[in-house]
Amino acid sequence: MAKAPTWMAAMVVVIAFAALRGHVHAQDDAELVQVVVELLSDSDKEVRALAMEQVRTQAKGTAATRAFAAQLPKLPADVQVGLLRALTDRGDGVARPSVLELLEASGDESVRVAAIAAVGALGEGGDATLLIGKLGGGSKAEHAAARKSL
């Protein structure tokens, strides 16, 4: 049996999100958040991209942000980068502690760069010291991200 094209699978997910969005609106998006959390780990890059868009624009509230940020250490580096960017776009500072933990724990440069950018957007005044410290250590990409974040 032939496998359905990826775009077809993506359309099914979009339709499911639309239906789910209407269904859970009165339930504080708890079901939507759970679906998005599951899709963040999907093996299909396009499905993960749809999940990231839901993180950015659809699932509202600090509880949703906490749930998404809690997934950071559980994901592969490339997905961590995408989720860090989505959380940055989301603009909810409640993700800050998870971002800081990942920044210190990650051995992947691309993750650290994305986390530095997220700290710049989601951080507090005291995080300036951390960002200044990143100017003196790490890679050129980390220096550039810290400079931009400051």
N, CA, C and O atoms as a MOPAC input file, in Angstrom:
PM7 MOZYME 1SCF
protein

 N      0.83400 1    -1.17000 1     0.00000 1
 C      0.00000 1     0.00000 1     0.00000 1
 C      0.88900 1     1.24600 1     0.00000 1
 O      1.86300 1     1.31800 1     0.75000 1
 N      0.55500 1     2.21600 1    -0.83400 1
 C      1.35700 1     3.43400 1    -0.95600 1
 C      1.11600 1     4.34300 1     0.24200 1
 O      0.00200 1     4.43700 1     0.75700 1
 N      2.16600 1     5.00100 1     0.66800 1
 C      2.08400 1     5.93500 1     1.77900 1
 C      1.48100 1     7.24900 1     1.28600 1
 O      1.80900 1     7.71500 1     0.19500 1
 N      0.59900 1     7.84400 1     2.09100 1
 C     -0.00800 1     9.12300 1     1.72700 1
 C      1.06200 1    10.20500 1     1.70000 1
 O      1.98400 1    10.18200 1     2.51500 1
 N      0.95200 1    11.15600 1     0.76900 1
 C      1.93400 1    12.24500 1     0.72200 1
 C      1.94200 1    13.02400 1     2.03800 1
 O      0.92900 1    13.12200 1     2.73100 1
 N      3.10000 1    13.56700 1     2.35600 1
 C      3.25700 1    14.31600 1     3.60300 1
 C      2.28900 1    15.48700 1     3.66900 1
 O      1.75100 1    15.77900 1     4.73600 1
 N      2.05900 1    16.16000 1     2.55500 1
 C      1.14600 1    17.30500 1     2.57200 1
 C     -0.26100 1    16.86400 1     2.92500 1
 O     -1.01200 1    17.61500 1     3.54800 1
 N     -0.62100 1    15.65700 1     2.53400 1
 C     -1.94400 1    15.14900 1     2.84400 1
 C     -2.06200 1    14.89600 1     4.35500 1
 O     -3.07500 1    15.22300 1     4.97500 1
 N     -1.03200 1    14.32200 1     4.91800 1
 C     -1.02000 1    14.08700 1     6.36500 1
 C     -1.07100 1    15.41600 1     7.10700 1
 O     -1.75300 1    15.53900 1     8.12400 1
 N     -0.35700 1    16.39800 1     6.60200 1
 C     -0.35500 1    17.72000 1     7.23400 1
 C     -1.74900 1    18.34900 1     7.18200 1
 O     -2.17500 1    18.98500 1     8.14600 1
 N     -2.44400 1    18.18000 1     6.09200 1
 C     -3.80200 1    18.72200 1     5.97700 1
 C     -4.73400 1    18.05900 1     6.98700 1
 O     -5.57700 1    18.72300 1     7.59000 1
 N     -4.58000 1    16.75400 1     7.16800 1
 C     -5.39800 1    16.04700 1     8.15500 1
 C     -5.15600 1    16.63700 1     9.54200 1
 O     -6.09700 1    16.84200 1    10.30900 1
 N     -3.89200 1    16.90600 1     9.85700 1
 C     -3.56300 1    17.48400 1    11.16200 1
 C     -4.17700 1    18.87500 1    11.29600 1
 O     -4.71700 1    19.21400 1    12.35000 1
 N     -4.10000 1    19.68300 1    10.23700 1
 C     -4.68100 1    21.03600 1    10.28000 1
 C     -6.17900 1    20.95800 1    10.52700 1
 O     -6.71400 1    21.70800 1    11.34500 1
 N     -6.85500 1    20.06600 1     9.83300 1
 C     -8.30300 1    19.91300 1    10.00400 1
 C     -8.61500 1    19.44000 1    11.41800 1
 O     -9.56000 1    19.91300 1    12.04900 1
 N     -7.80900 1    18.49900 1    11.90800 1
 C     -8.01500 1    18.01000 1    13.27100 1
 C     -7.81600 1    19.12700 1    14.28900 1
 O     -8.57900 1    19.23600 1    15.24900 1
 N     -6.78800 1    19.96200 1    14.08200 1
 C     -6.55900 1    21.09400 1    14.98400 1
 C     -7.74800 1    22.04800 1    14.95900 1
 O     -8.19500 1    22.51900 1    16.00400 1
 N     -8.25300 1    22.32900 1    13.76700 1
 C     -9.38300 1    23.24800 1    13.65600 1
 C    -10.59700 1    22.69700 1    14.41400 1
 O    -11.27000 1    23.42800 1    15.14000 1
 N    -10.86000 1    21.41800 1    14.24000 1
 C    -11.98500 1    20.79300 1    14.93600 1
 C    -11.74900 1    20.78000 1    16.43900 1
 O    -12.64900 1    21.08500 1    17.22200 1
 N    -10.53900 1    20.42700 1    16.83200 1
 C    -10.20000 1    20.37100 1    18.24700 1
 C    -10.26200 1    21.75600 1    18.86100 1
 O    -10.71500 1    21.91100 1    19.99500 1
 N     -9.82000 1    22.75200 1    18.13400 1
 C     -9.82200 1    24.13000 1    18.63100 1
 C    -11.23800 1    24.55700 1    19.00200 1
 O    -11.45500 1    25.14300 1    20.06200 1
 N    -12.19000 1    24.26700 1    18.14200 1
 C    -13.57200 1    24.60900 1    18.43500 1
 C    -14.11400 1    23.82100 1    19.60600 1
 O    -14.91800 1    24.33600 1    20.38400 1
 N    -13.68700 1    22.58400 1    19.74100 1
 C    -14.18700 1    21.69700 1    20.80000 1
 C    -13.66800 1    22.07000 1    22.17700 1
 O    -14.41400 1    21.98500 1    23.15300 1
 N    -12.43200 1    22.47300 1    22.28300 1
 C    -11.83200 1    22.67300 1    23.60400 1
 C    -11.79000 1    24.12100 1    24.05600 1
 O    -11.27400 1    24.41200 1    25.13500 1
 N    -12.30800 1    25.01400 1    23.27500 1
 C    -12.22100 1    26.42600 1    23.64100 1
 C    -12.71700 1    26.67800 1    25.06800 1
 O    -12.10300 1    27.45100 1    25.80200 1
 N    -13.78500 1    26.05500 1    25.45700 1
 C    -14.33500 1    26.27500 1    26.78400 1
 C    -13.56900 1    25.51600 1    27.86500 1
 O    -13.82100 1    25.72300 1    29.05200 1
 N    -12.64800 1    24.65100 1    27.48200 1
 C    -11.91200 1    23.84700 1    28.45100 1
 C    -10.48100 1    24.35300 1    28.63100 1
 O     -9.58700 1    23.56200 1    28.93200 1
 N    -10.25100 1    25.63100 1    28.45800 1
 C     -8.94000 1    26.25400 1    28.65300 1
 C     -7.85400 1    25.60800 1    27.81100 1
 O     -6.68500 1    25.61800 1    28.19500 1
 N     -8.21400 1    25.06400 1    26.70300 1
 C     -7.26000 1    24.50200 1    25.74500 1
 C     -6.46500 1    23.30600 1    26.27000 1
 O     -5.44000 1    22.96000 1    25.68200 1
 N     -6.89500 1    22.67300 1    27.33900 1
 C     -6.12800 1    21.56700 1    27.91900 1
 C     -5.92900 1    20.42900 1    26.92400 1
 O     -4.83300 1    19.87600 1    26.82500 1
 N     -6.97500 1    20.07800 1    26.19100 1
 C     -6.84400 1    19.00100 1    25.20900 1
 C     -5.94700 1    19.41400 1    24.05400 1
 O     -5.14100 1    18.61800 1    23.57300 1
 N     -6.08400 1    20.65000 1    23.61000 1
 C     -5.23200 1    21.15000 1    22.53000 1
 C     -3.76800 1    21.11200 1    22.95300 1
 O     -2.90800 1    20.69700 1    22.17700 1
 N     -3.48800 1    21.53500 1    24.15600 1
 C     -2.11600 1    21.52300 1    24.65800 1
 C     -1.57300 1    20.10500 1    24.64600 1
 O     -0.43400 1    19.88600 1    24.23400 1
 N     -2.36100 1    19.14200 1    25.08700 1
 C     -1.91100 1    17.75500 1    25.11000 1
 C     -1.62100 1    17.24400 1    23.70000 1
 O     -0.62500 1    16.55400 1    23.48300 1
 N     -2.47900 1    17.57600 1    22.75200 1
 C     -2.24700 1    17.15900 1    21.36500 1
 C     -0.97000 1    17.79600 1    20.83000 1
 O     -0.16600 1    17.12400 1    20.18400 1
 N     -0.77900 1    19.07800 1    21.09200 1
 C      0.41600 1    19.77300 1    20.61800 1
 C      1.66000 1    19.15100 1    21.23400 1
 O      2.65000 1    18.93400 1    20.53600 1
 N      1.62500 1    18.86200 1    22.52600 1
 C      2.76700 1    18.23300 1    23.19700 1
 C      3.11100 1    16.90700 1    22.51200 1
 O      4.28400 1    16.61500 1    22.28000 1
 N      2.10700 1    16.11700 1    22.19300 1
 C      2.34600 1    14.84400 1    21.51500 1
 C      2.93700 1    15.05100 1    20.12300 1
 O      3.82800 1    14.31300 1    19.70400 1
 N      2.43600 1    16.05800 1    19.41000 1
 C      2.90600 1    16.29100 1    18.04100 1
 C      4.31800 1    16.87400 1    17.99200 1
 O      4.99200 1    16.76400 1    16.96800 1
 N      4.77100 1    17.49000 1    19.07600 1
 C      6.14200 1    18.00100 1    19.11400 1
 C      7.16100 1    16.87000 1    18.95200 1
 O      8.27800 1    17.09900 1    18.48800 1
 N      6.77800 1    15.66400 1    19.33300 1
 C      7.67200 1    14.50800 1    19.23600 1
 C      7.44200 1    13.68600 1    17.97500 1
 O      8.06900 1    12.64100 1    17.80400 1
 N      6.56800 1    14.12700 1    17.10300 1
 C      6.27800 1    13.37800 1    15.87900 1
 C      7.52700 1    13.28700 1    15.00500 1
 O      8.35400 1    14.19800 1    14.98200 1
 N      7.64300 1    12.18400 1    14.29600 1
 C      8.82000 1    11.98100 1    13.44600 1
 C      8.76700 1    12.81500 1    12.16700 1
 O      9.79200 1    13.00900 1    11.51400 1
 N      7.59900 1    13.30200 1    11.80900 1
 C      7.42600 1    14.08500 1    10.57900 1
 C      7.69700 1    15.56800 1    10.86100 1
 O      7.04700 1    16.18200 1    11.70700 1
 N      8.65500 1    16.11600 1    10.14600 1
 C      9.06500 1    17.51200 1    10.34300 1
 C      7.91000 1    18.49000 1    10.09900 1
 O      7.79200 1    19.49300 1    10.80400 1
 N      7.07400 1    18.21000 1     9.12400 1
 C      5.95200 1    19.11200 1     8.81600 1
 C      4.90100 1    19.08400 1     9.91300 1
 O      4.29900 1    20.11200 1    10.22300 1
 N      4.67700 1    17.92800 1    10.49400 1
 C      3.73300 1    17.83100 1    11.60700 1
 C      4.27600 1    18.60900 1    12.79700 1
 O      3.53100 1    19.31700 1    13.47500 1
 N      5.57300 1    18.47500 1    13.05100 1
 C      6.17900 1    19.25100 1    14.14700 1
 C      6.06800 1    20.74600 1    13.87700 1
 O      5.83400 1    21.52500 1    14.80100 1
 N      6.23100 1    21.15200 1    12.63000 1
 C      6.09900 1    22.57300 1    12.28300 1
 C      4.68400 1    23.07800 1    12.57400 1
 O      4.50800 1    24.20300 1    13.04300 1
 N      3.68900 1    22.25300 1    12.29900 1
 C      2.31400 1    22.63400 1    12.62800 1
 C      2.13300 1    22.76300 1    14.13900 1
 O      1.45100 1    23.66800 1    14.62000 1
 N      2.75200 1    21.85000 1    14.87200 1
 C      2.68100 1    21.93200 1    16.33500 1
 C      3.33400 1    23.21700 1    16.82900 1
 O      2.81000 1    23.87400 1    17.72900 1
 N      4.47200 1    23.57800 1    16.24600 1
 C      5.16100 1    24.81100 1    16.64600 1
 C      4.27000 1    26.02800 1    16.39100 1
 O      4.24900 1    26.96400 1    17.19000 1
 N      3.54500 1    26.01200 1    15.29100 1
 C      2.64600 1    27.12800 1    14.99200 1
 C      1.53000 1    27.20900 1    16.02900 1
 O      1.10400 1    28.30200 1    16.40300 1
 N      1.06200 1    26.06300 1    16.48900 1
 C      0.05300 1    26.04400 1    17.55400 1
 C      0.63300 1    26.62600 1    18.84000 1
 O     -0.05700 1    27.34300 1    19.56500 1
 N      1.89000 1    26.32300 1    19.12200 1
 C      2.55900 1    26.89800 1    20.29800 1
 C      2.57100 1    28.41400 1    20.17100 1
 O      2.28200 1    29.12800 1    21.13100 1
 N      2.90600 1    28.90000 1    18.98000 1
 C      3.01400 1    30.35000 1    18.76400 1
 C      1.67000 1    31.07100 1    18.87900 1
 O      1.59400 1    32.15100 1    19.46500 1
 N      0.61700 1    30.48000 1    18.32600 1
 C     -0.58500 1    31.27400 1    18.08900 1
 C     -1.88900 1    30.76600 1    18.68700 1
 O     -2.79900 1    31.56900 1    18.89700 1
 N     -2.02400 1    29.50400 1    18.96600 1
 C     -3.34400 1    28.99000 1    19.31500 1
 C     -3.55100 1    28.65200 1    20.78400 1
 O     -4.51900 1    29.12000 1    21.38500 1
 N     -2.69400 1    27.87100 1    21.36700 1
 C     -2.87200 1    27.43900 1    22.75100 1
 C     -2.47500 1    28.57600 1    23.67300 1
 O     -1.29200 1    28.89600 1    23.79000 1
 N     -3.43200 1    29.17500 1    24.31400 1
 C     -3.19800 1    30.38700 1    25.11000 1
 C     -2.98100 1    30.07200 1    26.58300 1
 O     -3.38500 1    29.01900 1    27.07700 1
 N     -2.34100 1    30.99500 1    27.26600 1
 C     -2.23700 1    30.94500 1    28.71200 1
 C     -0.91600 1    30.42500 1    29.22600 1
 O     -0.16200 1    29.74700 1    28.52900 1
 N     -0.66400 1    30.77500 1    30.49000 1
 C      0.59700 1    30.39200 1    31.10700 1
 C      0.69100 1    28.88900 1    31.35700 1
 O      1.78700 1    28.33000 1    31.32600 1
 N     -0.42900 1    28.23400 1    31.60100 1
 C     -0.39300 1    26.77900 1    31.80700 1
 C      0.08400 1    26.08600 1    30.53800 1
 O      0.84900 1    25.12400 1    30.60000 1
 N     -0.36200 1    26.57000 1    29.40200 1
 C      0.07900 1    26.00500 1    28.12200 1
 C      1.57100 1    26.26300 1    27.92400 1
 O      2.30800 1    25.37200 1    27.49900 1
 N      2.01000 1    27.46900 1    28.22900 1
 C      3.43200 1    27.78800 1    28.09100 1
 C      4.27700 1    26.87200 1    28.97300 1
 O      5.30200 1    26.35600 1    28.52900 1
 N      3.85300 1    26.67100 1    30.20800 1
 C      4.58900 1    25.76900 1    31.10700 1
 C      4.65300 1    24.35100 1    30.54300 1
 O      5.69700 1    23.70000 1    30.59900 1
 N      3.53600 1    23.87900 1    30.00200 1
 C      3.49600 1    22.52000 1    29.43900 1
 C      4.45100 1    22.39800 1    28.25800 1
 O      5.15400 1    21.39600 1    28.12800 1
 N      4.48000 1    23.40800 1    27.40400 1
 C      5.37600 1    23.36200 1    26.24500 1
 C      6.83600 1    23.45900 1    26.68900 1
 O      7.68500 1    22.70500 1    26.21500 1
 N      7.11800 1    24.38000 1    27.59100 1
 C      8.49600 1    24.55700 1    28.06100 1
 C      9.00700 1    23.30500 1    28.77200 1
 O     10.19700 1    22.99900 1    28.70400 1
 N      8.13100 1    22.58900 1    29.44400 1
 C      8.52400 1    21.36600 1    30.14200 1
 C      8.98200 1    20.27900 1    29.17100 1
 O      9.66500 1    19.33700 1    29.57400 1
 N      8.61500 1    20.40300 1    27.91000 1
 C      9.00700 1    19.40900 1    26.90800 1
 C     10.43600 1    19.61700 1    26.41900 1
 O     11.01900 1    18.70200 1    25.83800 1
 N     11.00700 1    20.78300 1    26.63600 1
 C     12.32400 1    21.10500 1    26.08300 1
 C     13.38800 1    20.02800 1    26.33300 1
 O     14.02900 1    19.59200 1    25.37700 1
 N     13.59900 1    19.58500 1    27.57400 1
 C     14.68200 1    18.60800 1    27.79300 1
 C     14.38700 1    17.22300 1    27.21700 1
 O     15.28900 1    16.39100 1    27.12700 1
 N     13.15400 1    16.97000 1    26.83100 1
 C     12.75000 1    15.65400 1    26.33700 1
 C     12.91300 1    15.50300 1    24.82800 1
 O     12.74800 1    14.40800 1    24.29100 1
 N     13.23100 1    16.58200 1    24.15300 1
 C     13.22400 1    16.60100 1    22.69100 1
 C     14.63900 1    16.57800 1    22.12500 1
 O     15.58800 1    16.98100 1    22.79800 1
 N     14.78100 1    16.10400 1    20.87800 1
 C     16.08500 1    16.17700 1    20.21200 1
 C     16.47200 1    17.63700 1    19.96500 1
 O     15.61700 1    18.52200 1    19.97100 1
 N     17.74500 1    17.87400 1    19.75300 1
 C     18.27400 1    19.24000 1    19.62500 1
 C     17.56000 1    20.06800 1    18.56100 1
 O     17.23000 1    21.22700 1    18.81300 1
 N     17.31600 1    19.50700 1    17.38400 1
 C     16.67500 1    20.30400 1    16.33000 1
 C     15.25800 1    20.71400 1    16.71300 1
 O     14.80700 1    21.80200 1    16.35300 1
 N     14.56400 1    19.86000 1    17.43100 1
 C     13.20700 1    20.18700 1    17.87500 1
 C     13.27400 1    21.17100 1    19.04100 1
 O     12.40500 1    22.03400 1    19.16200 1
 N     14.28000 1    21.05800 1    19.89600 1
 C     14.47200 1    22.04100 1    20.96600 1
 C     14.63900 1    23.43700 1    20.38000 1
 O     14.05700 1    24.39900 1    20.88200 1
 N     15.43000 1    23.54700 1    19.32600 1
 C     15.65100 1    24.84800 1    18.68400 1
 C     14.32200 1    25.40800 1    18.17700 1
 O     14.00900 1    26.57600 1    18.40800 1
 N     13.55000 1    24.58300 1    17.49500 1
 C     12.25200 1    25.03300 1    16.99000 1
 C     11.31300 1    25.45400 1    18.10200 1
 O     10.62700 1    26.47000 1    17.99300 1
 N     11.28100 1    24.67400 1    19.17100 1
 C     10.39700 1    25.01000 1    20.28700 1
 C     10.88100 1    26.26200 1    21.00800 1
 O     10.06200 1    27.08000 1    21.42500 1
 N     12.17700 1    26.42900 1    21.16400 1
 C     12.69800 1    27.66200 1    21.76100 1
 C     12.27200 1    28.87700 1    20.94600 1
 O     11.87700 1    29.89800 1    21.51000 1
 N     12.34900 1    28.77300 1    19.63400 1
 C     11.92400 1    29.88900 1    18.77100 1
 C     10.42700 1    30.14900 1    18.90600 1
 O      9.99300 1    31.30000 1    18.95300 1
 N      9.63800 1    29.07000 1    18.96800 1
 C      8.19300 1    29.22600 1    19.12300 1
 C      7.86200 1    29.86200 1    20.47600 1
 O      6.99400 1    30.73100 1    20.55500 1
 N      8.54300 1    29.43700 1    21.53000 1
 C      8.32200 1    30.02700 1    22.84900 1
 C      8.74600 1    31.49200 1    22.87400 1
 O      8.10800 1    32.31900 1    23.52600 1
 N      9.82400 1    31.80700 1    22.16200 1
 C     10.26700 1    33.20200 1    22.06000 1
 C      9.18800 1    34.03400 1    21.37400 1
 O      8.84300 1    35.11800 1    21.84400 1
 N      8.65900 1    33.52600 1    20.26400 1
 C      7.58600 1    34.23200 1    19.54900 1
 C      6.33700 1    34.37400 1    20.41700 1
 O      5.62100 1    35.37200 1    20.33400 1
 N      6.08900 1    33.37000 1    21.24300 1
 C      4.92800 1    33.38100 1    22.13400 1
 C      5.02800 1    34.53000 1    23.13600 1
 O      4.02000 1    35.14400 1    23.48600 1
 N      6.25300 1    34.81900 1    23.59600 1
 C      6.49200 1    35.98000 1    24.44300 1
 C      6.06500 1    35.84500 1    25.89200 1
 O      5.90300 1    36.85700 1    26.57400 1
 N      5.88100 1    34.64200 1    26.38000 1
 C      5.43900 1    34.43500 1    27.75500 1
 C      6.64100 1    34.10400 1    28.63300 1
 O      7.24400 1    33.04000 1    28.49400 1
 N      6.98400 1    35.01400 1    29.53200 1
 C      8.15200 1    34.86400 1    30.38800 1
 C      8.10300 1    33.67200 1    31.32900 1
 O      9.11300 1    33.34700 1    31.95300 1
 N      6.97400 1    33.01900 1    31.44700 1
 C      6.88700 1    31.84700 1    32.31300 1
 C      7.77200 1    30.70900 1    31.79400 1
 O      8.08500 1    29.77900 1    32.53700 1
 N      8.17300 1    30.77800 1    30.52500 1
 C      9.07300 1    29.77600 1    29.94900 1
 C     10.52800 1    30.00800 1    30.35600 1
 O     11.36800 1    29.12900 1    30.16500 1
 N     10.82900 1    31.16000 1    30.90500 1
 C     12.20200 1    31.55000 1    31.22400 1
 C     12.97900 1    30.50700 1    32.03600 1
 O     14.09900 1    30.17900 1    31.64500 1
 N     12.45500 1    29.96800 1    33.14200 1
 C     13.25000 1    28.99200 1    33.90700 1
 C     13.66100 1    27.76600 1    33.08600 1
 O     14.78800 1    27.28600 1    33.21200 1
 N     12.77100 1    27.26900 1    32.26200 1
 C     13.09600 1    26.11300 1    31.42100 1
 C     14.14800 1    26.47400 1    30.37900 1
 O     15.02200 1    25.66700 1    30.06300 1
 N     14.06000 1    27.67800 1    29.85300 1
 C     15.03700 1    28.14600 1    28.86800 1
 C     16.41900 1    28.25800 1    29.51800 1
 O     17.41900 1    27.83400 1    28.94000 1
 N     16.46300 1    28.82600 1    30.71000 1
 C     17.74600 1    28.96900 1    31.41100 1
 C     18.35900 1    27.60600 1    31.73900 1
 O     19.56700 1    27.41600 1    31.60000 1
 N     17.52900 1    26.66600 1    32.17200 1
 C     18.03300 1    25.31700 1    32.46200 1
 C     18.62200 1    24.67800 1    31.21300 1
 O     19.69400 1    24.07400 1    31.26300 1
 N     17.92500 1    24.81100 1    30.10300 1
 C     18.39800 1    24.22700 1    28.85500 1
 C     19.67900 1    24.90300 1    28.38800 1
 O     20.58000 1    24.23700 1    27.87800 1
 N     19.76700 1    26.20500 1    28.55600 1
 C     20.96800 1    26.94100 1    28.17000 1
 C     22.19200 1    26.39900 1    28.89900 1
 O     23.25300 1    26.23100 1    28.29800 1
 N     22.04900 1    26.13100 1    30.16800 1
 C     23.17800 1    25.64000 1    30.96200 1
 C     23.46600 1    24.16500 1    30.71400 1
 O     24.61300 1    23.73600 1    30.83200 1
 N     22.44900 1    23.38400 1    30.37300 1
 C     22.61000 1    21.93100 1    30.26900 1
 C     22.96200 1    21.43600 1    28.87000 1
 O     23.49700 1    20.33600 1    28.72600 1
 N     22.67800 1    22.21400 1    27.85400 1
 C     22.82200 1    21.70300 1    26.49100 1
 C     24.27700 1    21.67500 1    26.01900 1
 O     25.04800 1    22.60900 1    26.24200 1
 N     24.60900 1    20.59900 1    25.37800 1
 C     25.91800 1    20.47600 1    24.75000 1
 C     25.87900 1    20.82200 1    23.27300 1
 O     26.89400 1    20.72000 1    22.58200 1
 N     24.71100 1    21.23300 1    22.78100 1
 C     24.53100 1    21.54700 1    21.36600 1
 C     24.56100 1    23.06000 1    21.14900 1
 O     23.77600 1    23.79300 1    21.75100 1
 N     25.45500 1    23.51800 1    20.29900 1
 C     25.61500 1    24.95100 1    20.06600 1
 C     24.33600 1    25.60300 1    19.54300 1
 O     23.98100 1    26.69800 1    19.98000 1
 N     23.63900 1    24.94200 1    18.61200 1
 C     22.43300 1    25.55500 1    18.04400 1
 C     21.35200 1    25.73400 1    19.11200 1
 O     20.59500 1    26.70400 1    19.07200 1
 N     21.28100 1    24.81800 1    20.05100 1
 C     20.32400 1    24.93300 1    21.15000 1
 C     20.71700 1    26.10100 1    22.05000 1
 O     19.86600 1    26.89500 1    22.45200 1
 N     22.00000 1    26.20300 1    22.36300 1
 C     22.45600 1    27.31300 1    23.22100 1
 C     22.19400 1    28.66100 1    22.55700 1
 O     21.78200 1    29.61000 1    23.22500 1
 N     22.42900 1    28.75300 1    21.25300 1
 C     22.18600 1    30.01200 1    20.53200 1
 C     20.70000 1    30.37100 1    20.59100 1
 O     20.35000 1    31.52200 1    20.85200 1
 N     19.83000 1    29.39400 1    20.35000 1
 C     18.38400 1    29.64600 1    20.41200 1
 C     17.95700 1    30.01100 1    21.83400 1
 O     17.08800 1    30.86200 1    22.02300 1
 N     18.56300 1    29.37300 1    22.82600 1
 C     18.23200 1    29.67600 1    24.21800 1
 C     18.69200 1    31.09000 1    24.59300 1
 O     17.98900 1    31.80000 1    25.31100 1
 N     19.85700 1    31.49300 1    24.11400 1
 C     20.34700 1    32.85600 1    24.37200 1
 C     19.37600 1    33.87300 1    23.77200 1
 O     19.05000 1    34.87800 1    24.40600 1
 N     18.91800 1    33.60800 1    22.55300 1
 C     17.93700 1    34.50100 1    21.92000 1
 C     16.64100 1    34.53800 1    22.72800 1
 O     16.03100 1    35.59500 1    22.88700 1
 N     16.22800 1    33.38300 1    23.23400 1
 C     15.00800 1    33.32300 1    24.03500 1
 C     15.16300 1    34.10400 1    25.33700 1
 O     14.22900 1    34.78000 1    25.76800 1
 N     16.32500 1    34.01800 1    25.96200 1
 C     16.57100 1    34.77700 1    27.19400 1
 C     16.46200 1    36.27000 1    26.90600 1
 O     15.93200 1    37.02700 1    27.71900 1
 N     16.96100 1    36.68800 1    25.75400 1
 C     16.85800 1    38.09000 1    25.38800 1
 C     15.42500 1    38.56600 1    25.27300 1
 O     15.12200 1    39.71400 1    25.59500 1
 N     14.54000 1    37.69000 1    24.81700 1
 C     13.13900 1    38.05400 1    24.64000 1
 C     12.29200 1    37.81600 1    25.88900 1
 O     11.36900 1    38.57700 1    26.17700 1
 N     12.61200 1    36.76300 1    26.62100 1
 C     11.76500 1    36.34500 1    27.73900 1
 C     12.35600 1    36.66900 1    29.10500 1
 O     11.68400 1    36.53600 1    30.12800 1
 N     13.60600 1    37.08900 1    29.11500 1
 C     14.32500 1    37.25200 1    30.36500 1
 C     13.92900 1    38.46900 1    31.16600 1
 O     13.07100 1    39.26400 1    30.78400 1
 N     14.60100 1    38.57300 1    32.29900 1
 C     14.40300 1    39.68400 1    33.22600 1
 C     15.67700 1    40.52900 1    33.24300 1
 O     16.68700 1    40.14500 1    32.65400 1
 N     15.62900 1    41.65900 1    33.90600 1
 C     16.78000 1    42.55000 1    33.96500 1
 C     18.04400 1    41.88000 1    34.46200 1
 O     19.13400 1    42.16200 1    33.96500 1
 N     17.91100 1    40.99900 1    35.43600 1
 C     19.06200 1    40.30500 1    35.99600 1
 C     19.73600 1    39.35800 1    35.01600 1
 O     20.87400 1    38.94200 1    35.23300 1
 N     19.04500 1    39.02200 1    33.95400 1
 C     19.62200 1    38.11000 1    32.95900 1
 C     20.68400 1    38.80500 1    32.09900 1
 O     21.41600 1    38.14700 1    31.36000 1
 N     20.76300 1    40.11200 1    32.19800 1
 C     21.78700 1    40.84300 1    31.44200 1
 C     23.18100 1    40.36300 1    31.83200 1
 O     24.06700 1    40.26900 1    30.98200 1
 N     23.37600 1    40.06100 1    33.10300 1
 C     24.67600 1    39.56300 1    33.57500 1
 C     25.02200 1    38.24400 1    32.89600 1
 O     26.15800 1    38.03600 1    32.47200 1
 N     24.04300 1    37.35800 1    32.79500 1
 C     24.24000 1    36.08400 1    32.11400 1
 C     24.61200 1    36.31100 1    30.65300 1
 O     25.53800 1    35.68500 1    30.13700 1
 N     23.89000 1    37.20400 1    29.99500 1
 C     24.15700 1    37.47200 1    28.57800 1
 C     25.52100 1    38.12200 1    28.38000 1
 O     26.22200 1    37.81100 1    27.41700 1
 N     25.89300 1    39.00500 1    29.26700 1
 C     27.22600 1    39.62100 1    29.18400 1
 C     28.29700 1    38.54800 1    29.33600 1
 O     29.31300 1    38.58100 1    28.64200 1
 N     28.07500 1    37.60600 1    30.23200 1
 C     29.00700 1    36.49400 1    30.40000 1
 C     29.15600 1    35.66400 1    29.14200 1
 O     30.23300 1    35.13600 1    28.86600 1
 N     28.07400 1    35.54300 1    28.37000 1
 C     28.12000 1    34.77200 1    27.12000 1
 C     28.93300 1    35.49400 1    26.04300 1
 O     29.37700 1    34.87300 1    25.07700 1
 N     29.12600 1    36.80200 1    26.20900 1
 C     29.95600 1    37.55000 1    25.26200 1
 C     31.42500 1    37.15300 1    25.37800 1
 O     32.18300 1    37.23600 1    24.41100 1
 N     31.81300 1    36.71900 1    26.57800 1
 C     33.21700 1    36.38700 1    26.81400 1
 C     33.55500 1    34.92000 1    26.63700 1
 O     34.73100 1    34.55900 1    26.68000 1
 N     32.57700 1    34.07300 1    26.44300 1
 C     32.84200 1    32.64100 1    26.30000 1
 C     31.93300 1    32.03900 1    25.25300 1
 O     30.95400 1    32.65400 1    24.82800 1
 N     32.26500 1    30.84100 1    24.84700 1
 C     31.43500 1    30.16300 1    23.85800 1
 C     31.84600 1    30.47500 1    22.43700 1
 O     32.90800 1    31.04500 1    22.18700 1
 N     30.99900 1    30.09700 1    21.52400 1
 C     31.29500 1    30.22800 1    20.09500 1
 C     30.95800 1    31.62600 1    19.57400 1
 O     30.34900 1    32.43600 1    20.27300 1
 N     31.36500 1    31.88900 1    18.33700 1
 C     31.02800 1    33.16400 1    17.69700 1
 C     29.52100 1    33.33000 1    17.56600 1
 O     28.99600 1    34.43200 1    17.72700 1
 N     28.82300 1    32.23200 1    17.27300 1
 C     27.36000 1    32.29200 1    17.14600 1
 C     26.71600 1    32.65500 1    18.49100 1
 O     25.74900 1    33.41500 1    18.53700 1
 N     27.25800 1    32.10600 1    19.57300 1
 C     26.74100 1    32.43600 1    20.90400 1
 C     27.01800 1    33.90000 1    21.24000 1
 O     26.17000 1    34.57600 1    21.82300 1
 N     28.20600 1    34.38900 1    20.87400 1
 C     28.53900 1    35.80700 1    21.10200 1
 C     27.55100 1    36.70200 1    20.36100 1
 O     27.03100 1    37.66800 1    20.91800 1
 N     27.30100 1    36.36700 1    19.10300 1
 C     26.38500 1    37.17400 1    18.28500 1
 C     24.97000 1    37.15400 1    18.87000 1
 O     24.29700 1    38.18300 1    18.91800 1
 N     24.52800 1    35.98000 1    19.31200 1
 C     23.18400 1    35.88100 1    19.89600 1
 C     23.09300 1    36.69500 1    21.18700 1
 O     22.09100 1    37.36700 1    21.43200 1
 N     24.14600 1    36.63300 1    22.01300 1
 C     24.15500 1    37.39800 1    23.26800 1
 C     24.16300 1    38.89100 1    22.98600 1
 O     23.45600 1    39.65400 1    23.64400 1
 N     24.95100 1    39.30600 1    22.01900 1
 C     25.01700 1    40.72500 1    21.65800 1
 C     23.62800 1    41.21600 1    21.21000 1
 O     23.16400 1    42.27500 1    21.63200 1
 N     22.98700 1    40.43100 1    20.35800 1
 C     21.65700 1    40.80700 1    19.86000 1
 C     20.62500 1    40.79700 1    20.99400 1
 O     19.74900 1    41.66000 1    21.04500 1
 N     20.73100 1    39.82900 1    21.89400 1
 C     19.78200 1    39.72800 1    22.99600 1
 C     19.90000 1    40.88500 1    23.97700 1
 O     18.91200 1    41.31300 1    24.57400 1
 N     21.12600 1    41.38700 1    24.13500 1
 C     21.31400 1    42.52300 1    25.04600 1
 C     20.71000 1    43.78800 1    24.45000 1
 O     20.76800 1    44.85100 1    25.06900 1

